[in-house]
Amino acid sequence: MRELEESKTMNAKEIKKFKEELLSLKEQLLSLVQKTTRDEKEYPSSEVGDTIDLAADSSARELLFELNHNERKRLEDIDNALKKIEQGVFGICEKCGDSISKKRLEAVPYAHFCIKCKAQLEKPG
């Protein structure tokens, strides 16, 4: 409950700081995704080569695709956080409704969950 009170006291200056950070992260990720996409296109698809070369090319393409997928997911999370700022609900845990601590938001400004809920979601079983 103390965390919820902390969130309510987050002032406009702090919200602006988080928004600027999110926009900067978004710009960096968009640049990375575009570079990764260009790199994927530059990789030869199935040129003549031995089995090891083909396997190495395939692994490299899979890695580039996975990086691209992960970065796109992070972009979605950043966009979601920016929408929350506009709606006035930034920093609220999507599971329990309590606030996400400023410390957590400073580490992961696009966090969906407070530390307690995130830990519960990551528990095995």
C-alpha positions as CSV (number, residue, x, y, z in Angstrom):
1,M,0.0,0.0,0.0
2,R,3.0,2.3,0.7
3,E,4.0,1.8,-2.9
4,L,0.6,3.0,-4.1
5,E,1.0,6.2,-2.1
6,E,4.5,6.7,-3.6
7,S,3.0,6.4,-7.1
8,K,0.3,9.0,-6.4
9,T,3.1,11.4,-5.3
10,M,5.0,10.9,-8.6
11,N,5.0,14.5,-9.9
12,A,4.7,15.8,-13.5
13,K,8.5,16.3,-13.6
14,E,9.1,12.6,-12.8
15,I,6.5,11.5,-15.3
16,K,8.1,13.7,-18.0
17,K,11.5,12.2,-17.2
18,F,10.1,8.7,-17.7
19,K,8.4,9.7,-20.9
20,E,11.7,11.2,-22.3
21,E,13.5,8.0,-21.3
22,L,10.9,5.8,-23.0
23,L,11.0,7.9,-26.1
24,S,14.8,7.7,-26.2
25,L,14.7,3.9,-25.7
26,K,12.1,3.6,-28.5
27,E,14.3,5.6,-30.9
28,Q,17.4,3.4,-30.0
29,L,15.4,0.1,-30.5
30,L,13.8,1.3,-33.8
31,S,17.3,2.0,-35.1
32,L,18.5,-1.5,-33.9
33,V,15.5,-3.3,-35.5
34,Q,16.1,-1.5,-38.8
35,K,19.8,-2.4,-38.7
36,T,19.0,-6.0,-37.8
37,T,16.4,-6.2,-40.6
38,R,19.0,-4.9,-43.1
39,D,21.5,-7.5,-41.9
40,E,18.9,-10.3,-42.4
41,K,18.4,-9.2,-46.0
42,E,22.2,-9.1,-46.6
43,Y,22.6,-12.7,-45.5
44,P,22.8,-15.2,-48.4
45,S,19.9,-17.5,-48.3
46,S,21.0,-20.8,-49.8
47,E,24.1,-20.4,-51.9
48,V,26.3,-23.3,-52.7
49,G,28.4,-24.3,-49.7
50,D,29.1,-27.3,-47.5
51,T,26.8,-28.4,-44.8
52,I,28.7,-26.6,-42.0
53,D,28.5,-23.3,-43.9
54,L,24.8,-23.7,-44.5
55,A,24.2,-24.6,-40.8
56,A,26.2,-21.5,-39.7
57,D,24.3,-19.3,-42.1
58,S,21.0,-20.7,-40.8
59,S,22.0,-20.2,-37.2
60,A,23.0,-16.6,-37.8
61,R,19.7,-15.9,-39.6
62,E,17.8,-17.4,-36.7
63,L,19.7,-15.3,-34.2
64,L,19.1,-12.1,-36.1
65,F,15.3,-13.0,-36.3
66,E,15.2,-13.7,-32.6
67,L,16.9,-10.4,-31.7
68,N,14.5,-8.7,-34.0
69,H,11.5,-10.4,-32.3
70,N,12.7,-9.6,-28.8
71,E,13.3,-5.9,-29.8
72,R,9.9,-5.7,-31.4
73,K,8.3,-7.0,-28.2
74,R,10.2,-4.4,-26.1
75,L,9.0,-1.7,-28.5
76,E,5.4,-2.9,-27.9
77,D,6.1,-2.6,-24.1
78,I,7.5,0.9,-24.5
79,D,4.5,2.0,-26.6
80,N,2.2,0.5,-23.9
81,A,4.0,2.5,-21.2
82,L,3.7,5.7,-23.3
83,K,0.0,5.1,-23.6
84,K,-0.3,4.6,-19.9
85,I,1.4,8.0,-19.3
86,E,-1.2,9.6,-21.6
87,Q,-4.0,7.8,-19.8
88,G,-2.6,8.8,-16.3
89,V,-2.1,5.2,-15.2
90,F,1.7,4.9,-15.7
91,G,3.4,3.0,-12.9
92,I,0.4,0.9,-11.9
93,C,0.8,-2.9,-11.7
94,E,-1.3,-4.7,-14.3
95,K,-1.9,-7.7,-11.9
96,C,-2.6,-6.2,-8.5
97,G,-3.3,-2.6,-9.2
98,D,-0.7,-1.3,-6.7
99,S,2.0,1.0,-7.8
100,I,5.3,-0.1,-9.3
101,S,8.1,1.4,-7.3
102,K,10.1,4.3,-8.8
103,K,13.2,2.2,-8.3
104,R,11.8,-0.5,-10.5
105,L,10.6,2.0,-13.1
106,E,14.0,3.5,-13.2
107,A,15.5,0.1,-14.0
108,V,12.7,-1.0,-16.4
109,P,10.5,2.0,-17.3
110,Y,8.2,-0.2,-19.3
111,A,7.5,-2.7,-16.5
112,H,4.0,-4.2,-16.5
113,F,4.2,-5.5,-12.9
114,C,5.4,-4.6,-9.4
115,I,8.3,-6.6,-8.1
116,K,6.0,-8.8,-5.9
117,C,3.7,-9.8,-8.9
118,K,6.7,-10.2,-11.3
119,A,8.3,-12.6,-8.8
120,Q,5.1,-14.6,-8.5
121,L,4.7,-14.8,-12.2
122,E,8.2,-16.1,-12.6
123,K,7.9,-18.8,-10.0
124,P,8.1,-22.3,-11.5
125,G,5.1,-24.5,-11.3
